[in-house]
Amino acid sequence: MPDTSAPLQEALAFLANRRSLSERLTAQVFGVVMRGEATPAQVAALLMGLRVKGETPDEVAGAARALREAMVRVDAAGPHLVDTCGTGGGAVGTFNISTAAAFVAAGAGATVAKHGNRSFTSKCGSADVLEALGVTIALDAGAAARVLREACVTFLFAPNFHPAMKHVGPVRRELGVPSVMNLVGPLANPAGARRQVLGVADPERVALMAEALARLGAEHAMVVHGRIGMDEVSPLGMTDVWEVRDGRVTHWELAPAQYGYAIADAGALAGGEPANNAARVEALLAGGGNDAAGRAAVMLNAGAAVYVAGLASTYVEGIKRAADAISRGLALRALERLRQASAGASASTSG
């Protein structure tokens, strides 16, 4: 067997002296971790060493490569494959905006491989609201791929596709502080989506995530941080956008009023229990009701997804196509397709 201790010891020695790791060494070291070949003490030292020093784009990209190597892959194809996800942990608790945006993007013609989990920092994560919407989330890789082909949208429940995370889970819980593992999950889509809208709650890590995505070969991504404290495009004020396109990273500021979707009341975006959030999401997809705040948030984020998916040449055009998907009933139809296809795939798998 190869000696796995050498790269790990080298990395820990570097971190003890506050020296950064190369992308290659980081990938090697996290490969050791993902295979379960590191002790809990070594895993804790690695995570805390990176955290205290401050993670670099090379380190985040290297750790993400290791997680990608270890994940269960979903067979997916198509020129408009996109993911909408966030790091979580925002200061402003909201309903499931990125999940609603995923259905709007699918209605506009994108193929959406929505990667997500249950709630850790709020009452209702993407998995929770999708279950409340009648979507079957307990799908293996084969079933998820079938659903994606049939419905053009699928949900990839993170624990089903990242079994190697069990080797770091107990240590992360004992440490009780955020680590690089909070960053790499959104960078390891099991369907291999190279286009995504990635929300980042921590303003200090927005550029970091964008640079990591560029190193990982993203085709087109928007890494966003709502300055009020949201890991989404915010209708409540300015959003910082780090746009990644074919290896280049550019920064720009997004003012919601410029697109006609500014609101003033943060409480109007508040999330609740899964059943309440599900009812709100479905009503927004149907285009009914008087939920102007919810519509503003969904339009701003769905427009971003349509844009990075390659279905619009500008962000403004992306918003217009998103609005059209709702008005023509295509966004709601995307949800209905996922309900039906996921139920059928689950029945086929269990049978």
Contacts in CASP RR format, 6 or more apart in sequence:
PFRMAT RR
TARGET T0000
AUTHOR 0000-0000-0000
METHOD contacts of the structure
MODEL  1
MPDTSAPLQEALAFLANRRSLSERLTAQVFGVVMRGEATPAQVAALLMGL
RVKGETPDEVAGAARALREAMVRVDAAGPHLVDTCGTGGGAVGTFNISTA
AAFVAAGAGATVAKHGNRSFTSKCGSADVLEALGVTIALDAGAAARVLRE
ACVTFLFAPNFHPAMKHVGPVRRELGVPSVMNLVGPLANPAGARRQVLGV
ADPERVALMAEALARLGAEHAMVVHGRIGMDEVSPLGMTDVWEVRDGRVT
HWELAPAQYGYAIADAGALAGGEPANNAARVEALLAGGGNDAAGRAAVML
NAGAAVYVAGLASTYVEGIKRAADAISRGLALRALERLRQASAGASASTS
G
4 32 0 8 1.000
4 35 0 8 1.000
4 37 0 8 1.000
4 38 0 8 1.000
7 25 0 8 1.000
7 28 0 8 1.000
7 29 0 8 1.000
7 32 0 8 1.000
8 29 0 8 1.000
8 32 0 8 1.000
8 38 0 8 1.000
8 42 0 8 1.000
8 46 0 8 1.000
10 25 0 8 1.000
11 21 0 8 1.000
11 25 0 8 1.000
11 26 0 8 1.000
11 29 0 8 1.000
11 46 0 8 1.000
12 42 0 8 1.000
12 45 0 8 1.000
12 46 0 8 1.000
14 20 0 8 1.000
14 21 0 8 1.000
14 25 0 8 1.000
15 21 0 8 1.000
15 45 0 8 1.000
15 46 0 8 1.000
15 49 0 8 1.000
15 50 0 8 1.000
15 53 0 8 1.000
16 49 0 8 1.000
18 52 0 8 1.000
18 53 0 8 1.000
19 53 0 8 1.000
20 53 0 8 1.000
20 56 0 8 1.000
20 58 0 8 1.000
20 59 0 8 1.000
21 29 0 8 1.000
21 50 0 8 1.000
21 56 0 8 1.000
21 58 0 8 1.000
21 59 0 8 1.000
22 58 0 8 1.000
23 58 0 8 1.000
23 59 0 8 1.000
23 61 0 8 1.000
23 62 0 8 1.000
23 65 0 8 1.000
23 215 0 8 1.000
24 62 0 8 1.000
26 58 0 8 1.000
26 59 0 8 1.000
26 61 0 8 1.000
26 62 0 8 1.000
26 63 0 8 1.000
26 66 0 8 1.000
27 62 0 8 1.000
27 63 0 8 1.000
27 65 0 8 1.000
27 66 0 8 1.000
27 69 0 8 1.000
28 66 0 8 1.000
29 46 0 8 1.000
29 66 0 8 1.000
30 62 0 8 1.000
30 63 0 8 1.000
30 65 0 8 1.000
30 66 0 8 1.000
30 67 0 8 1.000
31 66 0 8 1.000
31 69 0 8 1.000
31 70 0 8 1.000
32 38 0 8 1.000
33 42 0 8 1.000
33 43 0 8 1.000
33 46 0 8 1.000
33 66 0 8 1.000
33 167 0 8 1.000
33 168 0 8 1.000
34 66 0 8 1.000
34 67 0 8 1.000
34 69 0 8 1.000
34 70 0 8 1.000
34 164 0 8 1.000
34 167 0 8 1.000
35 70 0 8 1.000
35 164 0 8 1.000
35 167 0 8 1.000
36 164 0 8 1.000
36 167 0 8 1.000
38 46 0 8 1.000
38 167 0 8 1.000
40 170 0 8 1.000
40 171 0 8 1.000
43 167 0 8 1.000
43 168 0 8 1.000
43 171 0 8 1.000
44 171 0 8 1.000
44 174 0 8 1.000
44 175 0 8 1.000
47 168 0 8 1.000
47 171 0 8 1.000
47 172 0 8 1.000
47 175 0 8 1.000
47 179 0 8 1.000
47 180 0 8 1.000
47 181 0 8 1.000
48 175 0 8 1.000
48 177 0 8 1.000
48 179 0 8 1.000
50 59 0 8 1.000
50 179 0 8 1.000
50 180 0 8 1.000
51 177 0 8 1.000
51 178 0 8 1.000
51 179 0 8 1.000
51 180 0 8 1.000
55 180 0 8 1.000
55 183 0 8 1.000
55 205 0 8 1.000
55 208 0 8 1.000
56 208 0 8 1.000
57 208 0 8 1.000
57 211 0 8 1.000
57 212 0 8 1.000
57 214 0 8 1.000
57 215 0 8 1.000
58 215 0 8 1.000
59 180 0 8 1.000
60 180 0 8 1.000
60 183 0 8 1.000
60 184 0 8 1.000
60 187 0 8 1.000
60 208 0 8 1.000
60 209 0 8 1.000
60 212 0 8 1.000
61 187 0 8 1.000
61 212 0 8 1.000
61 215 0 8 1.000
61 216 0 8 1.000
63 180 0 8 1.000
63 181 0 8 1.000
63 183 0 8 1.000
63 184 0 8 1.000
64 183 0 8 1.000
64 184 0 8 1.000
64 185 0 8 1.000
64 187 0 8 1.000
64 188 0 8 1.000
64 212 0 8 1.000
64 216 0 8 1.000
65 216 0 8 1.000
67 162 0 8 1.000
67 164 0 8 1.000
67 165 0 8 1.000
67 184 0 8 1.000
67 185 0 8 1.000
67 187 0 8 1.000
67 188 0 8 1.000
68 187 0 8 1.000
68 188 0 8 1.000
70 162 0 8 1.000
70 163 0 8 1.000
70 164 0 8 1.000
71 161 0 8 1.000
71 162 0 8 1.000
71 164 0 8 1.000
71 188 0 8 1.000
71 190 0 8 1.000
72 140 0 8 1.000
72 141 0 8 1.000
72 160 0 8 1.000
72 161 0 8 1.000
72 162 0 8 1.000
72 163 0 8 1.000
72 190 0 8 1.000
73 141 0 8 1.000
73 161 0 8 1.000
73 190 0 8 1.000
73 191 0 8 1.000
73 192 0 8 1.000
74 113 0 8 1.000
74 141 0 8 1.000
74 142 0 8 1.000
74 144 0 8 1.000
74 145 0 8 1.000
74 148 0 8 1.000
74 154 0 8 1.000
74 156 0 8 1.000
74 161 0 8 1.000
74 190 0 8 1.000
74 191 0 8 1.000
74 192 0 8 1.000
75 141 0 8 1.000
75 142 0 8 1.000
75 145 0 8 1.000
76 111 0 8 1.000
76 113 0 8 1.000
76 145 0 8 1.000
76 148 0 8 1.000
76 191 0 8 1.000
76 192 0 8 1.000
76 193 0 8 1.000
78 111 0 8 1.000
79 310 0 8 1.000
80 109 0 8 1.000
80 110 0 8 1.000
80 111 0 8 1.000
80 195 0 8 1.000
80 309 0 8 1.000
80 310 0 8 1.000
80 311 0 8 1.000
81 110 0 8 1.000
81 111 0 8 1.000
81 112 0 8 1.000
81 113 0 8 1.000
81 191 0 8 1.000
81 192 0 8 1.000
81 193 0 8 1.000
81 194 0 8 1.000
81 195 0 8 1.000
81 309 0 8 1.000
82 105 0 8 1.000
82 110 0 8 1.000
82 111 0 8 1.000
82 112 0 8 1.000
82 113 0 8 1.000
82 193 0 8 1.000
82 195 0 8 1.000
82 196 0 8 1.000
82 197 0 8 1.000
82 305 0 8 1.000
82 308 0 8 1.000
82 309 0 8 1.000
83 112 0 8 1.000
83 113 0 8 1.000
83 114 0 8 1.000
83 115 0 8 1.000
83 186 0 8 1.000
83 189 0 8 1.000
83 191 0 8 1.000
83 193 0 8 1.000
83 195 0 8 1.000
83 196 0 8 1.000
83 197 0 8 1.000
83 198 0 8 1.000
84 98 0 8 1.000
84 99 0 8 1.000
84 101 0 8 1.000
84 102 0 8 1.000
84 105 0 8 1.000
84 112 0 8 1.000
84 114 0 8 1.000
84 196 0 8 1.000
84 197 0 8 1.000
84 301 0 8 1.000
84 305 0 8 1.000
85 98 0 8 1.000
85 114 0 8 1.000
85 115 0 8 1.000
85 116 0 8 1.000
85 126 0 8 1.000
85 186 0 8 1.000
85 189 0 8 1.000
85 196 0 8 1.000
85 197 0 8 1.000
85 198 0 8 1.000
85 199 0 8 1.000
86 98 0 8 1.000
86 186 0 8 1.000
86 198 0 8 1.000
86 199 0 8 1.000
86 200 0 8 1.000
86 201 0 8 1.000
86 231 0 8 1.000
86 232 0 8 1.000
87 182 0 8 1.000
87 183 0 8 1.000
87 186 0 8 1.000
87 198 0 8 1.000
87 199 0 8 1.000
87 200 0 8 1.000
87 201 0 8 1.000
87 202 0 8 1.000
87 205 0 8 1.000
87 209 0 8 1.000
87 231 0 8 1.000
88 120 0 8 1.000
88 121 0 8 1.000
88 199 0 8 1.000
88 201 0 8 1.000
88 231 0 8 1.000
89 120 0 8 1.000
89 121 0 8 1.000
89 122 0 8 1.000
89 201 0 8 1.000
89 231 0 8 1.000
90 121 0 8 1.000
90 201 0 8 1.000
90 229 0 8 1.000
90 230 0 8 1.000
90 231 0 8 1.000
91 201 0 8 1.000
91 228 0 8 1.000
91 229 0 8 1.000
91 230 0 8 1.000
92 228 0 8 1.000
92 229 0 8 1.000
92 230 0 8 1.000
92 234 0 8 1.000
92 236 0 8 1.000
92 266 0 8 1.000
92 269 0 8 1.000
93 122 0 8 1.000
93 269 0 8 1.000
93 270 0 8 1.000
93 271 0 8 1.000
94 122 0 8 1.000
94 230 0 8 1.000
94 232 0 8 1.000
94 269 0 8 1.000
94 270 0 8 1.000
94 271 0 8 1.000
94 297 0 8 1.000
95 124 0 8 1.000
95 129 0 8 1.000
95 269 0 8 1.000
95 270 0 8 1.000
95 271 0 8 1.000
95 272 0 8 1.000
95 277 0 8 1.000
95 280 0 8 1.000
95 281 0 8 1.000
95 294 0 8 1.000
96 124 0 8 1.000
96 125 0 8 1.000
96 126 0 8 1.000
96 129 0 8 1.000
96 271 0 8 1.000
96 277 0 8 1.000
96 281 0 8 1.000
97 232 0 8 1.000
97 269 0 8 1.000
97 294 0 8 1.000
97 297 0 8 1.000
97 298 0 8 1.000
97 301 0 8 1.000
98 126 0 8 1.000
98 197 0 8 1.000
98 199 0 8 1.000
98 232 0 8 1.000
98 301 0 8 1.000
99 114 0 8 1.000
99 125 0 8 1.000
99 126 0 8 1.000
99 129 0 8 1.000
99 130 0 8 1.000
99 281 0 8 1.000
100 281 0 8 1.000
100 284 0 8 1.000
100 285 0 8 1.000
100 298 0 8 1.000
100 301 0 8 1.000
100 302 0 8 1.000
101 197 0 8 1.000
101 298 0 8 1.000
101 301 0 8 1.000
101 302 0 8 1.000
101 303 0 8 1.000
101 304 0 8 1.000
101 305 0 8 1.000
101 322 0 8 1.000
102 112 0 8 1.000
102 114 0 8 1.000
102 153 0 8 1.000
102 305 0 8 1.000
103 112 0 8 1.000
103 153 0 8 1.000
103 281 0 8 1.000
103 285 0 8 1.000
103 331 0 8 1.000
103 332 0 8 1.000
103 334 0 8 1.000
103 335 0 8 1.000
103 338 0 8 1.000
104 285 0 8 1.000
104 298 0 8 1.000
104 299 0 8 1.000
104 302 0 8 1.000
104 303 0 8 1.000
104 305 0 8 1.000
104 306 0 8 1.000
104 322 0 8 1.000
104 325 0 8 1.000
104 326 0 8 1.000
104 331 0 8 1.000
104 334 0 8 1.000
105 112 0 8 1.000
105 302 0 8 1.000
105 303 0 8 1.000
105 305 0 8 1.000
105 306 0 8 1.000
105 309 0 8 1.000
105 322 0 8 1.000
105 325 0 8 1.000
106 112 0 8 1.000
106 151 0 8 1.000
106 152 0 8 1.000
106 153 0 8 1.000
106 331 0 8 1.000
106 334 0 8 1.000
107 152 0 8 1.000
107 325 0 8 1.000
107 330 0 8 1.000
107 331 0 8 1.000
107 333 0 8 1.000
107 334 0 8 1.000
108 302 0 8 1.000
108 306 0 8 1.000
108 311 0 8 1.000
108 318 0 8 1.000
108 321 0 8 1.000
108 322 0 8 1.000
108 324 0 8 1.000
108 325 0 8 1.000
108 330 0 8 1.000
108 331 0 8 1.000
109 152 0 8 1.000
109 306 0 8 1.000
109 309 0 8 1.000
109 311 0 8 1.000
109 325 0 8 1.000
109 330 0 8 1.000
110 152 0 8 1.000
110 305 0 8 1.000
110 306 0 8 1.000
110 309 0 8 1.000
110 311 0 8 1.000
111 148 0 8 1.000
111 152 0 8 1.000
111 153 0 8 1.000
111 309 0 8 1.000
112 152 0 8 1.000
112 153 0 8 1.000
112 154 0 8 1.000
112 305 0 8 1.000
112 334 0 8 1.000
113 148 0 8 1.000
113 153 0 8 1.000
113 154 0 8 1.000
113 156 0 8 1.000
113 189 0 8 1.000
113 190 0 8 1.000
113 191 0 8 1.000
113 192 0 8 1.000
113 193 0 8 1.000
114 126 0 8 1.000
114 153 0 8 1.000
114 154 0 8 1.000
114 155 0 8 1.000
114 156 0 8 1.000
115 156 0 8 1.000
115 158 0 8 1.000
115 185 0 8 1.000
115 186 0 8 1.000
115 188 0 8 1.000
115 189 0 8 1.000
115 190 0 8 1.000
115 191 0 8 1.000
115 193 0 8 1.000
116 125 0 8 1.000
116 126 0 8 1.000
116 127 0 8 1.000
116 155 0 8 1.000
116 156 0 8 1.000
116 157 0 8 1.000
116 158 0 8 1.000
117 125 0 8 1.000
117 126 0 8 1.000
117 127 0 8 1.000
117 157 0 8 1.000
117 158 0 8 1.000
117 159 0 8 1.000
118 125 0 8 1.000
118 127 0 8 1.000
118 128 0 8 1.000
119 125 0 8 1.000
119 128 0 8 1.000
122 271 0 8 1.000
123 271 0 8 1.000
123 272 0 8 1.000
123 273 0 8 1.000
123 274 0 8 1.000
124 132 0 8 1.000
124 271 0 8 1.000
124 272 0 8 1.000
124 273 0 8 1.000
124 274 0 8 1.000
124 277 0 8 1.000
125 274 0 8 1.000
126 155 0 8 1.000
127 137 0 8 1.000
127 155 0 8 1.000
127 157 0 8 1.000
128 274 0 8 1.000
128 277 0 8 1.000
129 274 0 8 1.000
129 277 0 8 1.000
129 278 0 8 1.000
129 281 0 8 1.000
130 137 0 8 1.000
130 155 0 8 1.000
131 137 0 8 1.000
131 274 0 8 1.000
132 274 0 8 1.000
132 275 0 8 1.000
132 277 0 8 1.000
132 278 0 8 1.000
133 278 0 8 1.000
133 281 0 8 1.000
133 282 0 8 1.000
133 335 0 8 1.000
133 339 0 8 1.000
134 278 0 8 1.000
134 339 0 8 1.000
135 155 0 8 1.000
135 335 0 8 1.000
135 338 0 8 1.000
135 339 0 8 1.000
135 342 0 8 1.000
136 342 0 8 1.000
136 343 0 8 1.000
136 344 0 8 1.000
136 345 0 8 1.000
136 346 0 8 1.000
137 155 0 8 1.000
137 157 0 8 1.000
137 342 0 8 1.000
138 157 0 8 1.000
138 160 0 8 1.000
138 346 0 8 1.000
139 147 0 8 1.000
139 154 0 8 1.000
139 155 0 8 1.000
139 157 0 8 1.000
139 160 0 8 1.000
139 342 0 8 1.000
139 345 0 8 1.000
139 346 0 8 1.000
139 349 0 8 1.000
140 160 0 8 1.000
140 349 0 8 1.000
141 161 0 8 1.000
141 190 0 8 1.000
142 345 0 8 1.000
143 342 0 8 1.000
143 345 0 8 1.000
143 346 0 8 1.000
143 348 0 8 1.000
143 349 0 8 1.000
144 154 0 8 1.000
144 155 0 8 1.000
144 156 0 8 1.000
144 190 0 8 1.000
144 191 0 8 1.000
144 345 0 8 1.000
145 154 0 8 1.000
145 191 0 8 1.000
146 341 0 8 1.000
146 345 0 8 1.000
146 348 0 8 1.000
147 153 0 8 1.000
147 154 0 8 1.000
147 338 0 8 1.000
147 341 0 8 1.000
147 342 0 8 1.000
147 345 0 8 1.000
148 154 0 8 1.000
148 191 0 8 1.000
150 337 0 8 1.000
150 341 0 8 1.000
151 334 0 8 1.000
151 337 0 8 1.000
151 338 0 8 1.000
151 340 0 8 1.000
151 341 0 8 1.000
151 342 0 8 1.000
152 334 0 8 1.000
152 337 0 8 1.000
153 334 0 8 1.000
153 337 0 8 1.000
153 338 0 8 1.000
154 191 0 8 1.000
154 338 0 8 1.000
154 341 0 8 1.000
154 342 0 8 1.000
155 338 0 8 1.000
155 342 0 8 1.000
156 189 0 8 1.000
156 190 0 8 1.000
156 191 0 8 1.000
158 165 0 8 1.000
158 185 0 8 1.000
159 165 0 8 1.000
161 190 0 8 1.000
162 185 0 8 1.000
162 188 0 8 1.000
162 190 0 8 1.000
165 181 0 8 1.000
168 181 0 8 1.000
169 181 0 8 1.000
172 179 0 8 1.000
172 181 0 8 1.000
178 202 0 8 1.000
183 205 0 8 1.000
183 208 0 8 1.000
183 209 0 8 1.000
183 212 0 8 1.000
186 196 0 8 1.000
186 198 0 8 1.000
186 199 0 8 1.000
186 209 0 8 1.000
187 198 0 8 1.000
187 209 0 8 1.000
187 212 0 8 1.000
187 213 0 8 1.000
187 216 0 8 1.000
189 196 0 8 1.000
194 217 0 8 1.000
194 218 0 8 1.000
194 219 0 8 1.000
194 220 0 8 1.000
195 218 0 8 1.000
195 219 0 8 1.000
195 220 0 8 1.000
195 221 0 8 1.000
195 308 0 8 1.000
195 309 0 8 1.000
195 310 0 8 1.000
196 213 0 8 1.000
196 218 0 8 1.000
196 221 0 8 1.000
196 222 0 8 1.000
196 308 0 8 1.000
197 221 0 8 1.000
197 222 0 8 1.000
197 224 0 8 1.000
197 233 0 8 1.000
197 301 0 8 1.000
197 304 0 8 1.000
197 305 0 8 1.000
197 308 0 8 1.000
198 209 0 8 1.000
198 213 0 8 1.000
198 221 0 8 1.000
198 222 0 8 1.000
198 223 0 8 1.000
198 224 0 8 1.000
199 223 0 8 1.000
199 224 0 8 1.000
199 225 0 8 1.000
199 231 0 8 1.000
199 232 0 8 1.000
200 206 0 8 1.000
200 209 0 8 1.000
200 223 0 8 1.000
200 224 0 8 1.000
200 225 0 8 1.000
200 231 0 8 1.000
201 225 0 8 1.000
201 229 0 8 1.000
201 230 0 8 1.000
201 231 0 8 1.000
202 225 0 8 1.000
203 225 0 8 1.000
203 227 0 8 1.000
203 229 0 8 1.000
203 240 0 8 1.000
206 223 0 8 1.000
206 224 0 8 1.000
206 225 0 8 1.000
206 240 0 8 1.000
206 242 0 8 1.000
207 223 0 8 1.000
207 242 0 8 1.000
207 249 0 8 1.000
207 251 0 8 1.000
209 223 0 8 1.000
209 242 0 8 1.000
210 221 0 8 1.000
210 223 0 8 1.000
210 242 0 8 1.000
210 243 0 8 1.000
210 244 0 8 1.000
210 249 0 8 1.000
211 249 0 8 1.000
213 221 0 8 1.000
213 223 0 8 1.000
213 244 0 8 1.000
214 244 0 8 1.000
214 247 0 8 1.000
214 248 0 8 1.000
214 249 0 8 1.000
217 247 0 8 1.000
218 244 0 8 1.000
218 247 0 8 1.000
219 245 0 8 1.000
219 246 0 8 1.000
220 243 0 8 1.000
220 244 0 8 1.000
220 245 0 8 1.000
220 246 0 8 1.000
220 307 0 8 1.000
220 308 0 8 1.000
220 309 0 8 1.000
220 310 0 8 1.000
221 243 0 8 1.000
221 244 0 8 1.000
221 245 0 8 1.000
221 308 0 8 1.000
222 233 0 8 1.000
222 241 0 8 1.000
222 242 0 8 1.000
222 243 0 8 1.000
222 244 0 8 1.000
222 304 0 8 1.000
222 307 0 8 1.000
222 308 0 8 1.000
223 241 0 8 1.000
223 242 0 8 1.000
223 243 0 8 1.000
223 244 0 8 1.000
224 231 0 8 1.000
224 232 0 8 1.000
224 233 0 8 1.000
224 239 0 8 1.000
224 240 0 8 1.000
224 241 0 8 1.000
224 242 0 8 1.000
224 254 0 8 1.000
224 304 0 8 1.000
225 231 0 8 1.000
225 239 0 8 1.000
225 240 0 8 1.000
226 232 0 8 1.000
226 233 0 8 1.000
226 234 0 8 1.000
226 236 0 8 1.000
226 237 0 8 1.000
226 238 0 8 1.000
226 239 0 8 1.000
226 240 0 8 1.000
227 234 0 8 1.000
227 237 0 8 1.000
227 238 0 8 1.000
227 239 0 8 1.000
227 240 0 8 1.000
228 234 0 8 1.000
228 236 0 8 1.000
228 237 0 8 1.000
228 266 0 8 1.000
230 236 0 8 1.000
230 239 0 8 1.000
232 297 0 8 1.000
232 300 0 8 1.000
232 301 0 8 1.000
233 239 0 8 1.000
233 241 0 8 1.000
233 254 0 8 1.000
233 256 0 8 1.000
233 297 0 8 1.000
233 300 0 8 1.000
233 301 0 8 1.000
233 304 0 8 1.000
234 256 0 8 1.000
234 297 0 8 1.000
234 300 0 8 1.000
235 256 0 8 1.000
235 261 0 8 1.000
235 262 0 8 1.000
235 263 0 8 1.000
235 269 0 8 1.000
235 293 0 8 1.000
235 294 0 8 1.000
235 296 0 8 1.000
235 297 0 8 1.000
235 300 0 8 1.000
236 256 0 8 1.000
236 262 0 8 1.000
236 263 0 8 1.000
236 264 0 8 1.000
236 266 0 8 1.000
236 269 0 8 1.000
237 255 0 8 1.000
237 256 0 8 1.000
237 262 0 8 1.000
238 253 0 8 1.000
238 254 0 8 1.000
238 255 0 8 1.000
239 253 0 8 1.000
239 254 0 8 1.000
239 256 0 8 1.000
239 300 0 8 1.000
240 251 0 8 1.000
240 253 0 8 1.000
240 254 0 8 1.000
241 251 0 8 1.000
241 252 0 8 1.000
241 253 0 8 1.000
241 254 0 8 1.000
242 249 0 8 1.000
242 250 0 8 1.000
242 251 0 8 1.000
243 249 0 8 1.000
243 250 0 8 1.000
243 251 0 8 1.000
243 252 0 8 1.000
254 300 0 8 1.000
254 315 0 8 1.000
255 262 0 8 1.000
256 262 0 8 1.000
256 263 0 8 1.000
256 296 0 8 1.000
256 300 0 8 1.000
259 299 0 8 1.000
259 300 0 8 1.000
259 316 0 8 1.000
259 319 0 8 1.000
260 296 0 8 1.000
261 295 0 8 1.000
261 296 0 8 1.000
261 297 0 8 1.000
261 299 0 8 1.000
261 300 0 8 1.000
261 319 0 8 1.000
262 296 0 8 1.000
263 269 0 8 1.000
263 292 0 8 1.000
263 293 0 8 1.000
263 296 0 8 1.000
263 297 0 8 1.000
265 293 0 8 1.000
267 293 0 8 1.000
268 293 0 8 1.000
268 294 0 8 1.000
269 293 0 8 1.000
269 294 0 8 1.000
269 297 0 8 1.000
271 277 0 8 1.000
280 291 0 8 1.000
280 294 0 8 1.000
282 332 0 8 1.000
282 335 0 8 1.000
283 289 0 8 1.000
283 291 0 8 1.000
284 291 0 8 1.000
284 294 0 8 1.000
284 295 0 8 1.000
284 298 0 8 1.000
284 326 0 8 1.000
285 326 0 8 1.000
285 329 0 8 1.000
285 331 0 8 1.000
285 332 0 8 1.000
285 334 0 8 1.000
285 335 0 8 1.000
286 326 0 8 1.000
286 329 0 8 1.000
286 332 0 8 1.000
287 295 0 8 1.000
287 326 0 8 1.000
287 327 0 8 1.000
287 329 0 8 1.000
287 331 0 8 1.000
287 332 0 8 1.000
298 322 0 8 1.000
299 319 0 8 1.000
299 322 0 8 1.000
299 323 0 8 1.000
300 319 0 8 1.000
302 318 0 8 1.000
302 319 0 8 1.000
302 322 0 8 1.000
302 325 0 8 1.000
303 312 0 8 1.000
303 315 0 8 1.000
303 318 0 8 1.000
303 319 0 8 1.000
303 321 0 8 1.000
303 322 0 8 1.000
304 315 0 8 1.000
304 318 0 8 1.000
305 322 0 8 1.000
306 312 0 8 1.000
306 317 0 8 1.000
306 318 0 8 1.000
306 319 0 8 1.000
306 321 0 8 1.000
306 322 0 8 1.000
307 314 0 8 1.000
307 315 0 8 1.000
307 317 0 8 1.000
307 318 0 8 1.000
311 318 0 8 1.000
311 321 0 8 1.000
312 318 0 8 1.000
312 320 0 8 1.000
312 321 0 8 1.000
324 330 0 8 1.000
325 331 0 8 1.000
326 332 0 8 1.000
END
